[in-house]
């Protein structure tokens, strides 16, 4: 079976991926919204807001001392 991220052979330890790097890349795709499950429902509260999902690039975020 091929790793869905890079195409290399999978390993039992990281299946269905070939290594930890490809696992993390896949997780990142879910977190950043590259992968999403289709839905006809709209969020009644509007877009999801969370401190990890910044509205501005990190360089533009204020630093609290």
N, C-alpha and C positions, 0 to 999 in steps of 0.2 A: 504494500500500500504506500502511496506517495504522500508526503507532507503537503497539506493544502496551501501552505505559505510559500515554500521554496521548491517543492517537488522532489526533494531527497527522500530516501527510504525512511520510514518511521521506525522508532525504537519503542520497545515495550514500556520503558520508563516514562516516556513523554507522549505516548500514543494519544491522539492520532497525529502528533507532530514528531519532528526528528530531534528536537532539542528544546531547552528552556527558552532560548531566544525566540524561536518561532511561536512558542506558547504565549510569550509576552506580547509579541507583535499582534497575534490574534486577539488577545485580551484588550489591547489598545484600540483595535478596530471596533470592538463592542463599546468601549468607554467613550471614544470620540464620535460615535454615531455613524461610522462608516458602514457597520452592519446594523440593521434594525429590523424589527419584525413589523410587517405591514398591519395596519389597523385602520378601520373606518371611523373609529371613535376619536373625538377631539378631547384634549385635556381641558376640563372645565375651569381649572385654575390658571390657564395660560401656560407659557413655556416654563420648563423646569428651571428653577434657580438654585444654585448650590455654589458654595465658595470654591469648589474645585473646578467649576466651569466658569472661567473668568470671561467677563465681557470685553476686556481690553487685553492686549498682549502683556505678558508678565513685566516687560520693561517699563510699561506705562502705569503699573499699579503703584499706589503710594506705599511707602515703607513706614510702618509705625514703630517708633523707638520706645 
